[in-house]
Amino acid sequence: VRGHLLTRGRVSLAAFGDLDLDRFDALLELLAAALAAPRAGDGTRRAITVDGQVEVVLHPPTDPAATCRLTTTQGVLTSPAYEVEIALEADALEAREVADTGPVAREQVG
């Protein structure tokens, strides 16, 4: 299920649109992990799943008052208009190395 949530770079949380319940649960798990991670100096939060396979980076909303809606078969979630990056950890690590951003704090999550 997480494979269907992978993004190609940074996307609006609203870009996920309508989600089936399994994908919605997986997305919530990733978002919860990122929200539990420490905030970096630029406001982003970065987390890696316990299995080490997926990295999620949550970017703060550009407009703090903006919201987005995710629709599921069970209802609608209204959230701050975060931007998110979800990548396989190997791909994310390679991208960081290419960008030469230096060491990145990593938070492992369930």
N, C-alpha and C positions, 0 to 999 in steps of 0.2 A: 504494500500500500504506500509506503514512504516513497517508493520510486516514482509514483505518480505526482508527488509533491515537489520533486526537484525543480529548481528554477535555473534559468541561464542568466545568472547575475541577480541584480537587485530588482525586485518587483513590488508593486503595491499589494498589500494584503487583500485588497478588494479584487485583485486579478484572479483569485481562486474561485470567485463567484459561487455557483451552486455546487455543493459537495454532497456525496453520499455519506452515510453515517460513519463508515469505516475510515474514509479519508478525512472527514471532519475530526474524528477522534485522534487520528495520527497527527494532524496539524495542531490540534490543541496540545497534545503531548510535547511537540517540538516548541511551540510558543511558550508553554509553561516552563520548559527547560531554559529557554533563552531569558525569560523574565526573572528566573531565579539566579541567573549568572550575574556576576558583578558588572557594573556599568564601566565601560572604558572612558577615557578622556573625551572622546568624540561622541559619547552618548550611546554607542552601540553596545549590545550585549551578545556574547558569543558562547555557544554551548555545543558539546559533542555528545552524541548518544552513548550510553554505557557500552554498547557493542563496538563503539569506535568507528562506525560506518558512515554516519551522517553528521554534518555540521550545520547548524542554523545560526544565522546572524540577524539580529533584530535591530533595525535602524529606527530612531525616534521619529515621530511624525514631523514633517516639515512645518505643518500648521498644527500647533497643540490643540486647537479647538475642532479640527477636522475628525470625522468619524467615517467608518466604512461598515458595510453589512455583509455577512456571510450567511447564505441560506442553505439549510439542510432539510431533509425530509422530516426532521423533528422540530424545526422552527428556525428562528433567525437570531444570529449573534451580532450585536453592534459593538464595535471596538474602536479604540483610537486608530487613526489611519497610518499604521506602521508600514514600513517597507521591510521586506524580508529577503534573505538569500538562503536557500536550502540546497546543499550540495553533498555529494559523496565526499567523505573526509579526504581521500587521496587526491581528488580533484581540487578541493579547497586548499589543501596544503601546497600543491603544485602552484596554484594561482598566487598564493602568498609569497612563495619563494621567487617566482618570476617578478612580482611587484617589489621584491626586496623590502618588505615591510618590517623585517626583524622578527624577534620572537613574539608569539601571541599567547596570551593566557588562555588556558583551556579548562573548561569546566565539564566534567563528565556527568551525565544525567541518565535516568532510566527511561 
